[in-house]
Amino acid sequence: MTIPSPAPQPGFWAATAMIAAIVLASTAGEVLTAAAMKSIGDLDEIRARTGLKGAIRAVLTCPLFFAGVSFLALAFFSLLFALNHMNLSLVAPASASLTLVTNAIAGKIFLKENVDRRRWAAALLVCIGVYLLAH
Amino acid sequence: MAHARLTPRQYLILGLVSLCAPLGDTCLSRGMTGLPEITIAHPATLFAAVYTPWIALGIALLIGFFASYLTALSWADLTFVLPATAFGYVFVALFARFFLHESISLERWAGIVLITVGVGFVANGPSLTVSPKVQPETNAGAADVEKEQAR
């Protein structure tokens, strides 16, 4: 039985590009998905009114949701691709923690969410924390 | 500060989001590291990866995550849900420490503390931005109370 030798680690720019692709795709996906869910309304209430099928129908008939999911799928496959070339201990914390910050920025600009000092602080603390924890 | 309180059910959904995501990622990583190198020249191998057991389990957990995540986004802001659910990383680290008896380095304890403090920050704030049409700036507290009573 032969053990497959690990792939050589990519250079700085290749690694940056792979992580940037994950971060950009997942930020776009999350902002679009969040916008879709806000346009649909409280899912728990919809489910109470029309049952689980009604809730699923409400989500699946929203075009914005599919735009969001396409970007999330792109982010997912970029992640799988990157994991095959780089260590999990670099890819996961780097993309997860950067996404928290890019989402706070995108949430403020595109979703007009009230990102106050409390939320900036939380995004930054969790960003550093996730990096330290997953590293 | 007056703001819409989350119901126990909503806390349960945030908990599911927190737990399913890191557990799913762990399964994916376990599945992917076992595979030979995938190159951009053979993208089909990437899709074949979906059928290996660890990756299939990871995807099942991530579907559970996604359903609860969508529900959470329907009643809370993205900038609330994301930091709040990062607490899952802490769960997983503590699980590894106390059930798998893995050691946690000082760096990781620092990460746990930072995430916990960060989650505390958002959890104490409002979970949803009320649109200015509904909520005049000068009357912020009152509108929140109205919203709470409407529930």
Interface residues (C-beta under 8 A of the other chain):
Chain A: P4 A7 E30 V31 T33 A34 M37 K38 I40 G41 D42 L43 D44 V59 F77 L79 L80 F81 L83 N84 H85 L88 A92 A96 T99 L100 N103 A104 G107 K108 L111 K112 E113 N114 V115 D116 R118 R119 A121 A122 A123 L124 L125 V126 I128 G129 V130 Y131 L132 L133 A134 H135
Chain B: R9 Q10 D25 L28 S29 M32 T33 L35 P36 E37 I38 I40 L46 A49 L70 T71 L73 S74 W75 D77 L78 T79 F80 V81 L82 P83 A86 Y89 V90 A93 E107 R108 A110 G111 I112 V113 L114 I115 T116 V117 G118 V119 F121 V122 N124 G125 P126 T129
